[in-house]
């Protein structure tokens, strides 16, 4: 970048210098004999300072150079900063130079941009400004960069300023705003100027105005600018708080913000009191001073109370054996003498108040956005629960069969996805293949289970529960035997990676969006199936009254088999979706089974809308509790389950309870 | 009929007690601590633990087989009992160790220092040294022994009251109890639950202040477990034998009818639920000192389902069935999963029992549910030649938990 900058500047110098050099050529005289150009003249005016610059005295010179308005001046400053400027010993002129062959230096004139004949290196002196001086030159260069024609360079300059803000940037930044052609960058410059004004502005009213203008701004750097204004230091004063201090708040010792020990340590440092001694340290000191079965005249056997130990220690202090330490009572007395308070490092109360107000406004906005983000999280968790529970809504909700192996069907779906991915390396294709295949596998498993086990146990839900549990542990162990205990990856296709970022705070990963979409598709599919198809009609008929349905010519066995297979198949597809989002293990199903049953029970058995509401409630509840106690997701689940247990007290039949004959009893 | 004593009406109790007595005596004689040394101490402990599992299975049978409530939460009560006794064992033993090490110092410790040192010892693993509130009584054996019964009992009382009051029944109740177990397990998994989170309580096999070797202690525990099982069995048999028992069975088979007869069904159910929870707590309090460690994984929902598996395989609705089921399945499981069982080479594949036992157990379970609802206990009917009532294929009652005709006795 610097190279580009130099090249550009050089080009500028060449173009501008062209008439001059033409003139030179015309007269046929060498460059060193002509009268100095405007840049050289200006440099010569300050020749002594430039040749031997010091950080303290050079600023006016730099200001003079950068403020001169001469077009080649940026190049001069860059050369100087890069330690590539040379002074010719013969006449004291300054040139840009680079090393040529045979210990020679090739000099370039600043005004004309012309390369001179190489001179021996002992005929010139290189200028080596120290780092302090170079820093000053660099900030003078900012002015040029901010007004550069190349937008990339201007952007770089802005980035550099925002990373390393300094009061000296305010003036060049303000000057550059006027002529800024790019509206986006102009806004950026204005924003940066506002932030700089907040941090370093001289005029209090201007600062407050700037602070007020950023209230509600969600950007991290806004908060980063405002926070130092309200930073506090802890201080203490004897008696009252001193006049004129910009006090944030007063503290009481012994509270959480200011523990008693810490407060006394402050006091001890301030008022030159003896340092506090820990109970453990005191014990060690006493231990070191045992004499003839006693310490300081107190027998060892009595030293099992704090009070006796303090007495013994006091006796040792009296004897001059140990440094004095305050007793608890003395600590209290010392603390009572002092007032503790936190003082803003910013002296102006108006500014700190405005900053606090702005921060509060930002906090409110952040809070709103966090709530929105939390809502999205809850929605995606709800769709996962809904996906896991929708198969159960068919087998349990509609048919009334407790299938404890439902979780294992989810697991089978996920493993199907994994196996397909092993065979088809393209992730997109493999997912497209895996979804129908997972459905097929779990549909078959469901049908087999219904034919072999469940149909003998209709109307015996407790026995069904236990028998399907037997199948569940067998399937789980089988999966462990086949795939091992370690987690298997089911990788999402590339277009599902990444995040959909709405603003600084609100964002949601694409995979969760996909799961949400899948959940909606399933919901619609379920509704269509149950309300619009022959199978749905027959299913509803069989579950409401199997005998009547049978006498209408419906084969209840076949309908039950298909319905159960369907519920299981949907669990398989849900397994693929969940596998994309979580690791595939043999215990995948166990993690979801209780929540799935909860979802169906809370929502109301036999009603898909109830399942939807149940999933929504459980999802948002869990996210809500997690938000209240973010470090602890286990506790969130605990409280959620307790809440559900209590909820069922009030709505034993779930959110949407079936009424009349459909209720089944 | 009426004047005959409770034992005389139930001769199976005597048979059971006699078997239990002979078993205990035989183990004692064969043990390393008191006799011939034929049985290793670790196996004595396994047998002692099995007796405790039998006791909790009896409680499960009482609530499921007799009252028709398939509770999937009784292992939570079992675990809570274990935690309660474990707190005392751990506190007292740590206190003894800490006091001993502090006695070596010349300056006697203050009481606060002792408590802090114990706290650091116990809670160091979870990055804390403060005693949580629930450890307030850990120093007192008496209180903790009361809590062994009181905590599971109270939890069952509150939970049962809430559940029965709102007429949650059948599978809904099962799922709810399972949720309760899951909630409890998840809660205990946290480090700040106050019970050392994932680490659980350990070192419980060392009784504080007892210098006898584990060989002897294991026999003491075997006796205690056998005694508890005997008493629990007697109590359960007595509870289900009288009028109370008839009402309970009535609730199982036809709850609505019992309610219409004027009985307060909820009270009966609640009493049974709480009683069985207390029995489970006692069983747990005897189990975990023999196991030596308790952690939240023990009360995961699956443990409670296994409990139902034992009772179903043994034969529900008969107390000896529960004992047989629990003893047989848990011992056989220990045998197969312990890696002692020889692998079966099939040429193309070697069946390792560690891997395949659970599959076999699961399938057995399905088969028992389908084809042998009486369970193993049903075999005794062949000896006793009791005729099952003929109900023409119908269940005993319309309720979900009602007995099937095939299960009748």
Boltz contact constraints between the chains, C-beta under 6 A:
constraints:
  - contact:
      token1: [A, 286]
      token2: [B, 107]
      max_distance: 6.0
  - contact:
      token1: [A, 287]
      token2: [B, 107]
      max_distance: 6.0
  - contact:
      token1: [A, 290]
      token2: [B, 106]
      max_distance: 6.0
  - contact:
      token1: [A, 300]
      token2: [B, 106]
      max_distance: 6.0
  - contact:
      token1: [A, 303]
      token2: [B, 107]
      max_distance: 6.0
  - contact:
      token1: [A, 303]
      token2: [B, 108]
      max_distance: 6.0
  - contact:
      token1: [A, 304]
      token2: [B, 108]
      max_distance: 6.0
  - contact:
      token1: [A, 304]
      token2: [B, 110]
      max_distance: 6.0
  - contact:
      token1: [A, 305]
      token2: [B, 110]
      max_distance: 6.0
  - contact:
      token1: [A, 402]
      token2: [B, 171]
      max_distance: 6.0
  - contact:
      token1: [A, 453]
      token2: [B, 366]
      max_distance: 6.0
  - contact:
      token1: [A, 456]
      token2: [B, 370]
      max_distance: 6.0
  - contact:
      token1: [A, 461]
      token2: [B, 171]
      max_distance: 6.0
  - contact:
      token1: [A, 461]
      token2: [B, 400]
      max_distance: 6.0
  - contact:
      token1: [A, 462]
      token2: [B, 70]
      max_distance: 6.0
  - contact:
      token1: [A, 462]
      token2: [B, 400]
      max_distance: 6.0
  - contact:
      token1: [A, 462]
      token2: [B, 401]
      max_distance: 6.0
  - contact:
      token1: [A, 463]
      token2: [B, 369]
      max_distance: 6.0
  - contact:
      token1: [A, 466]
      token2: [B, 308]
      max_distance: 6.0
  - contact:
      token1: [A, 466]
      token2: [B, 312]
      max_distance: 6.0
  - contact:
      token1: [A, 466]
      token2: [B, 369]
      max_distance: 6.0
  - contact:
      token1: [A, 467]
      token2: [B, 366]
      max_distance: 6.0
  - contact:
      token1: [A, 467]
      token2: [B, 369]
      max_distance: 6.0
  - contact:
      token1: [A, 469]
      token2: [B, 305]
      max_distance: 6.0
  - contact:
      token1: [A, 470]
      token2: [B, 362]
      max_distance: 6.0
  - contact:
      token1: [A, 470]
      token2: [B, 365]
      max_distance: 6.0
  - contact:
      token1: [A, 470]
      token2: [B, 366]
      max_distance: 6.0
  - contact:
      token1: [A, 473]
      token2: [B, 358]
      max_distance: 6.0
  - contact:
      token1: [A, 473]
      token2: [B, 362]
      max_distance: 6.0
  - contact:
      token1: [A, 474]
      token2: [B, 359]
      max_distance: 6.0
  - contact:
      token1: [A, 474]
      token2: [B, 362]
      max_distance: 6.0
  - contact:
      token1: [A, 474]
      token2: [B, 363]
      max_distance: 6.0
  - contact:
      token1: [A, 477]
      token2: [B, 358]
      max_distance: 6.0
  - contact:
      token1: [A, 477]
      token2: [B, 359]
      max_distance: 6.0
  - contact:
      token1: [A, 478]
      token2: [B, 359]
      max_distance: 6.0
  - contact:
      token1: [A, 481]
      token2: [B, 355]
      max_distance: 6.0
  - contact:
      token1: [A, 594]
      token2: [B, 179]
      max_distance: 6.0
  - contact:
      token1: [A, 594]
      token2: [B, 182]
      max_distance: 6.0
  - contact:
      token1: [A, 597]
      token2: [B, 175]
      max_distance: 6.0
  - contact:
      token1: [A, 634]
      token2: [B, 186]
      max_distance: 6.0
  - contact:
      token1: [A, 634]
      token2: [B, 189]
      max_distance: 6.0
  - contact:
      token1: [A, 634]
      token2: [B, 190]
      max_distance: 6.0
  - contact:
      token1: [A, 635]
      token2: [B, 190]
      max_distance: 6.0
  - contact:
      token1: [A, 637]
      token2: [B, 186]
      max_distance: 6.0
  - contact:
      token1: [A, 638]
      token2: [B, 183]
      max_distance: 6.0
  - contact:
      token1: [A, 638]
      token2: [B, 186]
      max_distance: 6.0
  - contact:
      token1: [A, 638]
      token2: [B, 187]
      max_distance: 6.0
  - contact:
      token1: [A, 641]
      token2: [B, 179]
      max_distance: 6.0
  - contact:
      token1: [A, 641]
      token2: [B, 183]
      max_distance: 6.0
  - contact:
      token1: [A, 642]
      token2: [B, 183]
      max_distance: 6.0
  - contact:
      token1: [A, 649]
      token2: [B, 162]
      max_distance: 6.0
  - contact:
      token1: [A, 649]
      token2: [B, 166]
      max_distance: 6.0
  - contact:
      token1: [A, 652]
      token2: [B, 166]
      max_distance: 6.0
  - contact:
      token1: [A, 652]
      token2: [B, 168]
      max_distance: 6.0
